[in-house]
Amino acid sequence: MESTNAATEPQAPAPAPSGLSLRGLWEVFFKPADFFAEIKDHPRLIVPWLMVAVATAATIYLMDDFIIKMQMDAMRDNPNMNPSMMPTADQMRPWLYIGVLFWAVLPIVTAAIALFWGNFVFGGAAKFSQLLSVMLYGLWLYMIGGVIQAFMALAKGSMKASLSLAVLVPDRPIDDPLYTLLSKLSVFHVWEIIVVGIGLSVLYKFPRNKGYLIAVLSVGLVALIHVASAAIF
């Protein structure tokens, strides 16, 4: 009788593999399926969140002159803007880093959307912490692309240095809806969606194509909202 009770007692979860958080920063690039299989039992949040913030800050630091010039040009073109009220470049520069907060919050949004599709629409079962971990590592991959693109912009002397289909419309302004749409079809954005899709298929035990679909409906949906806002405003 004692042996039967011992056999039915739940086993303690295995300890997290050593260095999982840090290993994920490069394994997500070349073996995401194996990495996310480990993440499923041991979600990791702090390290990828910090690295997303660091990569975002680095991109802003490299691109701040281009961004400030674009914003100042837009203010000059605004007929309702009083020239005496225009801020200086030095006044504008610190505010650019608010972008770090935006990118830090973004994975929470995409994870919540993925939770809706995966758990409620497609009937899967995943914890929010698992989904958030997948989204953070996917965004980390994307932000590395942002750093690479920032160096390309410095080399070219223009914000229009791109690894996306936006290179097909070089004469359009960077805030043009068509330019914004094509910019979403970039190497790293597509790579992010593929990696997130792999992670979602691992978490939910879904076929890979369904994981890709949820990735498009979450990460891709946020990108489309950005395109729509560019078209509206």
Secondary structure, DSSP 8 states (H G I E B T S, - for coil): -HHHHHHHS--------TTHHHHHHHHHHH-HHHHHHHHHHS---HHHHHHHHHHHHHHHHHHHHHHHHHHHHHHHH-TT--GGG---HHHHHHHHTHHHHHHHHHHHHHHHHHHIIIIIIS-----HHHHHHHHHHHHHHHHHHHHHHHHHHHHHTSTT--SBGGGG-TTS-TTSHHHHHHHTSBHHHHHHHHHHHHHHHHHHT--HHHHHHHHIIIIIHHHHHHHHHHHH-
